[in-house]
């Protein structure tokens, strides 16, 4: 989740390492909405 969030805000976090897996497209979209609702901190 942290790497996906970093990517959403413009940082190249790279892929996650096994045994973890990347978020699904739907999860990334939901996280994007949450981050945009929070606005700049």
mmJSON file of the N, C-alpha and C atoms, coordinates in Angstrom:
{"data_MODEL":{"atom_site":{
"group_PDB":["ATOM","ATOM","ATOM","ATOM","ATOM","ATOM","ATOM","ATOM","ATOM","ATOM","ATOM","ATOM","ATOM","ATOM","ATOM","ATOM","ATOM","ATOM","ATOM","ATOM","ATOM","ATOM","ATOM","ATOM","ATOM","ATOM","ATOM","ATOM","ATOM","ATOM","ATOM","ATOM","ATOM","ATOM","ATOM","ATOM","ATOM","ATOM","ATOM","ATOM","ATOM","ATOM","ATOM","ATOM","ATOM","ATOM","ATOM","ATOM","ATOM","ATOM","ATOM","ATOM","ATOM","ATOM","ATOM","ATOM","ATOM","ATOM","ATOM","ATOM","ATOM","ATOM","ATOM","ATOM","ATOM","ATOM","ATOM","ATOM","ATOM","ATOM","ATOM","ATOM","ATOM","ATOM","ATOM","ATOM","ATOM","ATOM","ATOM","ATOM","ATOM","ATOM","ATOM","ATOM","ATOM","ATOM","ATOM","ATOM","ATOM","ATOM","ATOM","ATOM","ATOM","ATOM","ATOM","ATOM","ATOM","ATOM","ATOM","ATOM","ATOM","ATOM","ATOM","ATOM","ATOM","ATOM","ATOM","ATOM","ATOM","ATOM","ATOM","ATOM","ATOM","ATOM","ATOM","ATOM","ATOM","ATOM","ATOM","ATOM","ATOM","ATOM","ATOM"],
"id":[1,2,3,4,5,6,7,8,9,10,11,12,13,14,15,16,17,18,19,20,21,22,23,24,25,26,27,28,29,30,31,32,33,34,35,36,37,38,39,40,41,42,43,44,45,46,47,48,49,50,51,52,53,54,55,56,57,58,59,60,61,62,63,64,65,66,67,68,69,70,71,72,73,74,75,76,77,78,79,80,81,82,83,84,85,86,87,88,89,90,91,92,93,94,95,96,97,98,99,100,101,102,103,104,105,106,107,108,109,110,111,112,113,114,115,116,117,118,119,120,121,122,123],
"type_symbol":["N","C","C","N","C","C","N","C","C","N","C","C","N","C","C","N","C","C","N","C","C","N","C","C","N","C","C","N","C","C","N","C","C","N","C","C","N","C","C","N","C","C","N","C","C","N","C","C","N","C","C","N","C","C","N","C","C","N","C","C","N","C","C","N","C","C","N","C","C","N","C","C","N","C","C","N","C","C","N","C","C","N","C","C","N","C","C","N","C","C","N","C","C","N","C","C","N","C","C","N","C","C","N","C","C","N","C","C","N","C","C","N","C","C","N","C","C","N","C","C","N","C","C"],
"label_atom_id":["N","CA","C","N","CA","C","N","CA","C","N","CA","C","N","CA","C","N","CA","C","N","CA","C","N","CA","C","N","CA","C","N","CA","C","N","CA","C","N","CA","C","N","CA","C","N","CA","C","N","CA","C","N","CA","C","N","CA","C","N","CA","C","N","CA","C","N","CA","C","N","CA","C","N","CA","C","N","CA","C","N","CA","C","N","CA","C","N","CA","C","N","CA","C","N","CA","C","N","CA","C","N","CA","C","N","CA","C","N","CA","C","N","CA","C","N","CA","C","N","CA","C","N","CA","C","N","CA","C","N","CA","C","N","CA","C","N","CA","C","N","CA","C"],
"label_alt_id":[null,null,null,null,null,null,null,null,null,null,null,null,null,null,null,null,null,null,null,null,null,null,null,null,null,null,null,null,null,null,null,null,null,null,null,null,null,null,null,null,null,null,null,null,null,null,null,null,null,null,null,null,null,null,null,null,null,null,null,null,null,null,null,null,null,null,null,null,null,null,null,null,null,null,null,null,null,null,null,null,null,null,null,null,null,null,null,null,null,null,null,null,null,null,null,null,null,null,null,null,null,null,null,null,null,null,null,null,null,null,null,null,null,null,null,null,null,null,null,null,null,null,null],
"label_comp_id":["UNK","UNK","UNK","UNK","UNK","UNK","UNK","UNK","UNK","UNK","UNK","UNK","UNK","UNK","UNK","UNK","UNK","UNK","UNK","UNK","UNK","UNK","UNK","UNK","UNK","UNK","UNK","UNK","UNK","UNK","UNK","UNK","UNK","UNK","UNK","UNK","UNK","UNK","UNK","UNK","UNK","UNK","UNK","UNK","UNK","UNK","UNK","UNK","UNK","UNK","UNK","UNK","UNK","UNK","UNK","UNK","UNK","UNK","UNK","UNK","UNK","UNK","UNK","UNK","UNK","UNK","UNK","UNK","UNK","UNK","UNK","UNK","UNK","UNK","UNK","UNK","UNK","UNK","UNK","UNK","UNK","UNK","UNK","UNK","UNK","UNK","UNK","UNK","UNK","UNK","UNK","UNK","UNK","UNK","UNK","UNK","UNK","UNK","UNK","UNK","UNK","UNK","UNK","UNK","UNK","UNK","UNK","UNK","UNK","UNK","UNK","UNK","UNK","UNK","UNK","UNK","UNK","UNK","UNK","UNK","UNK","UNK","UNK"],
"label_asym_id":["A","A","A","A","A","A","A","A","A","A","A","A","A","A","A","A","A","A","A","A","A","A","A","A","A","A","A","A","A","A","A","A","A","A","A","A","A","A","A","A","A","A","A","A","A","A","A","A","A","A","A","A","A","A","A","A","A","A","A","A","A","A","A","A","A","A","A","A","A","A","A","A","A","A","A","A","A","A","A","A","A","A","A","A","A","A","A","A","A","A","A","A","A","A","A","A","A","A","A","A","A","A","A","A","A","A","A","A","A","A","A","A","A","A","A","A","A","A","A","A","A","A","A"],
"label_entity_id":["1","1","1","1","1","1","1","1","1","1","1","1","1","1","1","1","1","1","1","1","1","1","1","1","1","1","1","1","1","1","1","1","1","1","1","1","1","1","1","1","1","1","1","1","1","1","1","1","1","1","1","1","1","1","1","1","1","1","1","1","1","1","1","1","1","1","1","1","1","1","1","1","1","1","1","1","1","1","1","1","1","1","1","1","1","1","1","1","1","1","1","1","1","1","1","1","1","1","1","1","1","1","1","1","1","1","1","1","1","1","1","1","1","1","1","1","1","1","1","1","1","1","1"],
"label_seq_id":[1,1,1,2,2,2,3,3,3,4,4,4,5,5,5,6,6,6,7,7,7,8,8,8,9,9,9,10,10,10,11,11,11,12,12,12,13,13,13,14,14,14,15,15,15,16,16,16,17,17,17,18,18,18,19,19,19,20,20,20,21,21,21,22,22,22,23,23,23,24,24,24,25,25,25,26,26,26,27,27,27,28,28,28,29,29,29,30,30,30,31,31,31,32,32,32,33,33,33,34,34,34,35,35,35,36,36,36,37,37,37,38,38,38,39,39,39,40,40,40,41,41,41],
"pdbx_PDB_ins_code":[null,null,null,null,null,null,null,null,null,null,null,null,null,null,null,null,null,null,null,null,null,null,null,null,null,null,null,null,null,null,null,null,null,null,null,null,null,null,null,null,null,null,null,null,null,null,null,null,null,null,null,null,null,null,null,null,null,null,null,null,null,null,null,null,null,null,null,null,null,null,null,null,null,null,null,null,null,null,null,null,null,null,null,null,null,null,null,null,null,null,null,null,null,null,null,null,null,null,null,null,null,null,null,null,null,null,null,null,null,null,null,null,null,null,null,null,null,null,null,null,null,null,null],
"Cartn_x":[0.836,0.0,0.878,1.953,2.831,3.445,3.937,4.547,3.517,2.316,1.264,0.927,0.845,0.571,1.678,2.92,4.052,3.997,3.645,3.534,2.421,1.312,0.182,0.582,1.395,1.783,3.033,3.533,4.606,5.995,6.132,7.44,7.574,8.747,8.977,9.41,8.476,8.762,9.179,8.99,9.355,8.347,8.59,7.665,7.851,6.838,6.963,7.741,8.355,9.116,8.275,8.54,7.843,8.075,7.13,5.873,4.724,4.994,3.93,3.56,2.385,1.935,1.428,1.477,0.973,-0.529,-1.029,-2.467,-3.141,-4.399,-5.174,-5.48,-5.915,-6.289,-7.404,-8.337,-9.449,-8.946,-8.009,-7.451,-6.658,-5.911,-5.146,-6.106,-7.201,-8.187,-8.798,-9.107,-9.675,-8.663,-7.412,-6.366,-6.172,-6.231,-6.096,-7.176,-8.405,-9.509,-9.237,-8.801,-8.53,-7.414,-6.35,-5.225,-5.665,-6.439,-6.907,-7.857,-8.664,-9.553,-8.751,-7.615,-6.784,-6.125,-5.76,-5.085,-3.667,-2.967,-1.569,-1.474,-0.476,-0.276,0.982],
"Cartn_y":[-1.188,0.0,1.249,1.24,2.407,2.702,1.674,1.879,2.376,1.855,2.32,3.781,4.133,5.521,6.455,6.03,6.843,7.049,6.01,6.111,7.083,7.042,7.927,9.39,9.704,11.101,11.495,10.598,10.976,10.478,9.582,9.022,7.624,7.331,6.001,5.075,4.278,3.389,2.0,1.694,0.375,-0.683,-1.9,-2.996,-3.519,-4.189,-4.836,-6.136,-6.588,-7.844,-8.982,-10.162,-11.37,-11.545,-12.014,-12.642,-11.651,-10.346,-9.358,-9.251,-8.74,-8.54,-7.102,-6.599,-5.257,-5.205,-3.994,-3.806,-4.029,-4.411,-4.543,-3.141,-3.062,-1.769,-1.115,-1.911,-1.378,-0.816,-1.51,-1.033,0.25,0.328,1.545,2.714,2.477,3.53,4.019,3.101,3.476,4.275,3.851,4.569,5.957,6.081,7.37,8.338,7.86,8.699,9.161,8.262,8.615,9.643,9.46,10.399,11.774,11.815,13.097,13.788,13.029,13.618,14.274,13.669,14.208,15.519,15.646,16.85,16.921,18.002,18.153,18.258,17.646,17.689,18.448],
"Cartn_z":[0.0,0.0,0.0,0.755,0.827,-0.536,-1.212,-2.531,-3.537,-3.492,-4.401,-4.111,-2.853,-2.486,-2.926,-2.763,-3.213,-4.718,-5.447,-6.902,-7.29,-6.592,-6.887,-6.74,-5.738,-5.517,-6.293,-7.147,-8.055,-7.738,-6.78,-6.439,-7.032,-7.603,-8.162,-7.034,-6.539,-5.413,-5.863,-7.135,-7.642,-7.241,-7.685,-7.383,-5.958,-5.448,-4.142,-4.309,-3.242,-3.283,-2.725,-3.253,-2.787,-1.295,-0.553,-0.951,-1.134,-1.038,-1.222,-2.693,-2.969,-4.346,-4.495,-5.726,-6.004,-5.761,-5.508,-5.369,-6.716,-6.67,-7.905,-8.439,-9.688,-10.266,-9.46,-8.991,-8.196,-6.865,-6.238,-4.968,-5.165,-6.254,-6.553,-6.778,-7.491,-7.736,-6.426,-5.53,-4.228,-3.406,-3.417,-2.69,-3.276,-4.591,-5.266,-4.794,-4.699,-4.224,-2.792,-1.939,-0.54,-0.422,-1.193,-1.144,-1.64,-2.709,-3.242,-2.27,-1.523,-0.519,0.6,0.954,2.029,1.623,0.361,-0.115,0.406,0.053,0.494,2.015,2.553,4.008,4.342],
"occupancy":[1.0,1.0,1.0,1.0,1.0,1.0,1.0,1.0,1.0,1.0,1.0,1.0,1.0,1.0,1.0,1.0,1.0,1.0,1.0,1.0,1.0,1.0,1.0,1.0,1.0,1.0,1.0,1.0,1.0,1.0,1.0,1.0,1.0,1.0,1.0,1.0,1.0,1.0,1.0,1.0,1.0,1.0,1.0,1.0,1.0,1.0,1.0,1.0,1.0,1.0,1.0,1.0,1.0,1.0,1.0,1.0,1.0,1.0,1.0,1.0,1.0,1.0,1.0,1.0,1.0,1.0,1.0,1.0,1.0,1.0,1.0,1.0,1.0,1.0,1.0,1.0,1.0,1.0,1.0,1.0,1.0,1.0,1.0,1.0,1.0,1.0,1.0,1.0,1.0,1.0,1.0,1.0,1.0,1.0,1.0,1.0,1.0,1.0,1.0,1.0,1.0,1.0,1.0,1.0,1.0,1.0,1.0,1.0,1.0,1.0,1.0,1.0,1.0,1.0,1.0,1.0,1.0,1.0,1.0,1.0,1.0,1.0,1.0],
"B_iso_or_equiv":[0.0,0.0,0.0,0.0,0.0,0.0,0.0,0.0,0.0,0.0,0.0,0.0,0.0,0.0,0.0,0.0,0.0,0.0,0.0,0.0,0.0,0.0,0.0,0.0,0.0,0.0,0.0,0.0,0.0,0.0,0.0,0.0,0.0,0.0,0.0,0.0,0.0,0.0,0.0,0.0,0.0,0.0,0.0,0.0,0.0,0.0,0.0,0.0,0.0,0.0,0.0,0.0,0.0,0.0,0.0,0.0,0.0,0.0,0.0,0.0,0.0,0.0,0.0,0.0,0.0,0.0,0.0,0.0,0.0,0.0,0.0,0.0,0.0,0.0,0.0,0.0,0.0,0.0,0.0,0.0,0.0,0.0,0.0,0.0,0.0,0.0,0.0,0.0,0.0,0.0,0.0,0.0,0.0,0.0,0.0,0.0,0.0,0.0,0.0,0.0,0.0,0.0,0.0,0.0,0.0,0.0,0.0,0.0,0.0,0.0,0.0,0.0,0.0,0.0,0.0,0.0,0.0,0.0,0.0,0.0,0.0,0.0,0.0],
"pdbx_formal_charge":[null,null,null,null,null,null,null,null,null,null,null,null,null,null,null,null,null,null,null,null,null,null,null,null,null,null,null,null,null,null,null,null,null,null,null,null,null,null,null,null,null,null,null,null,null,null,null,null,null,null,null,null,null,null,null,null,null,null,null,null,null,null,null,null,null,null,null,null,null,null,null,null,null,null,null,null,null,null,null,null,null,null,null,null,null,null,null,null,null,null,null,null,null,null,null,null,null,null,null,null,null,null,null,null,null,null,null,null,null,null,null,null,null,null,null,null,null,null,null,null,null,null,null],
"auth_seq_id":[1,1,1,2,2,2,3,3,3,4,4,4,5,5,5,6,6,6,7,7,7,8,8,8,9,9,9,10,10,10,11,11,11,12,12,12,13,13,13,14,14,14,15,15,15,16,16,16,17,17,17,18,18,18,19,19,19,20,20,20,21,21,21,22,22,22,23,23,23,24,24,24,25,25,25,26,26,26,27,27,27,28,28,28,29,29,29,30,30,30,31,31,31,32,32,32,33,33,33,34,34,34,35,35,35,36,36,36,37,37,37,38,38,38,39,39,39,40,40,40,41,41,41],
"auth_comp_id":["UNK","UNK","UNK","UNK","UNK","UNK","UNK","UNK","UNK","UNK","UNK","UNK","UNK","UNK","UNK","UNK","UNK","UNK","UNK","UNK","UNK","UNK","UNK","UNK","UNK","UNK","UNK","UNK","UNK","UNK","UNK","UNK","UNK","UNK","UNK","UNK","UNK","UNK","UNK","UNK","UNK","UNK","UNK","UNK","UNK","UNK","UNK","UNK","UNK","UNK","UNK","UNK","UNK","UNK","UNK","UNK","UNK","UNK","UNK","UNK","UNK","UNK","UNK","UNK","UNK","UNK","UNK","UNK","UNK","UNK","UNK","UNK","UNK","UNK","UNK","UNK","UNK","UNK","UNK","UNK","UNK","UNK","UNK","UNK","UNK","UNK","UNK","UNK","UNK","UNK","UNK","UNK","UNK","UNK","UNK","UNK","UNK","UNK","UNK","UNK","UNK","UNK","UNK","UNK","UNK","UNK","UNK","UNK","UNK","UNK","UNK","UNK","UNK","UNK","UNK","UNK","UNK","UNK","UNK","UNK","UNK","UNK","UNK"],
"auth_asym_id":["A","A","A","A","A","A","A","A","A","A","A","A","A","A","A","A","A","A","A","A","A","A","A","A","A","A","A","A","A","A","A","A","A","A","A","A","A","A","A","A","A","A","A","A","A","A","A","A","A","A","A","A","A","A","A","A","A","A","A","A","A","A","A","A","A","A","A","A","A","A","A","A","A","A","A","A","A","A","A","A","A","A","A","A","A","A","A","A","A","A","A","A","A","A","A","A","A","A","A","A","A","A","A","A","A","A","A","A","A","A","A","A","A","A","A","A","A","A","A","A","A","A","A"],
"auth_atom_id":["N","CA","C","N","CA","C","N","CA","C","N","CA","C","N","CA","C","N","CA","C","N","CA","C","N","CA","C","N","CA","C","N","CA","C","N","CA","C","N","CA","C","N","CA","C","N","CA","C","N","CA","C","N","CA","C","N","CA","C","N","CA","C","N","CA","C","N","CA","C","N","CA","C","N","CA","C","N","CA","C","N","CA","C","N","CA","C","N","CA","C","N","CA","C","N","CA","C","N","CA","C","N","CA","C","N","CA","C","N","CA","C","N","CA","C","N","CA","C","N","CA","C","N","CA","C","N","CA","C","N","CA","C","N","CA","C","N","CA","C","N","CA","C"],
"pdbx_PDB_model_num":[1,1,1,1,1,1,1,1,1,1,1,1,1,1,1,1,1,1,1,1,1,1,1,1,1,1,1,1,1,1,1,1,1,1,1,1,1,1,1,1,1,1,1,1,1,1,1,1,1,1,1,1,1,1,1,1,1,1,1,1,1,1,1,1,1,1,1,1,1,1,1,1,1,1,1,1,1,1,1,1,1,1,1,1,1,1,1,1,1,1,1,1,1,1,1,1,1,1,1,1,1,1,1,1,1,1,1,1,1,1,1,1,1,1,1,1,1,1,1,1,1,1,1]
}}}
